[in-house]
Amino acid sequence: MSELISVIIPTYQHASVLSKTLDSVLAQTYD
């Protein structure tokens, strides 16, 4: 069974870096 991890990314007026932030979060691993 896989674990569920929640990630909260607070942002305000930084849409230009949101895509890069999401790519970084998705590239991370959890051991």
N, C-alpha and C positions, 0 to 999 in steps of 0.2 A: 504494500500500500504506500503510495507516495504522500509526502507531507505537503501541507498547504502553508505558504508563506505570504503574508500581506506586506505590501510596501506602500508607504504614504509619502508622496512627494509634494510638499507645499510649494506653491509657486504663485507669483503675482507679477504680471507684466513681463514675463520672461519666456514667451512662447518660442522665441528664436532658439533657445537651448533645450527645449522640452524633448525634442526628437533625439538629440544626443544623450540626454539623461536617460530616457527610456531604453535606448540601445545599450547603455552602460549597465543598467539594472538587469536587463535580460541576459547579458553576457556573464554575469556573476554566477558563481557556483556555491552550493551549500553542502558541506560534508557533515 
